[in-house]
């Protein structure tokens, strides 16, 4: 049984392939996209629990893609990857709704810890939404 679903968005082929394999071995359903536009098409077609999103990509950059992800799938958590010694860009991502950020290169265990935390936050938020909906449904007159 998979723990949760993740979309890796990065223009570096090796990074995408290696990360996808490592996460799959840890019972995480994982797909990948090479750019922001491809990722957005995938998000429109399927729900992902978490997106791991590179900041610097050709075409749409990470922030632009993040903003679109949050518009299309507000419950999807996003972890930003920044590899150009730019903590500022990671913090900027959080301002636009990212769960957190990691500096590249990173250890797979660091990524898994962030993924677990992001999924837990999403699960708790969904639970609260479901409880509120149940209360509303119960309060409606028959």
Secondary structure, 3 states (H helix, E strand, C coil): CCCCEEEEECCCHHHHHHHHHHHHHCCCEEEEECCHHHHHHHHHHCCCCEEEEECCCCCCCHHHHHHHHHHHCCCCEEEEEECCCCHHHHHHHHHCCCCEEEECCCCHHHHHHHHHHHHHHHHHHHHHHHHHHHHHHHHCCC
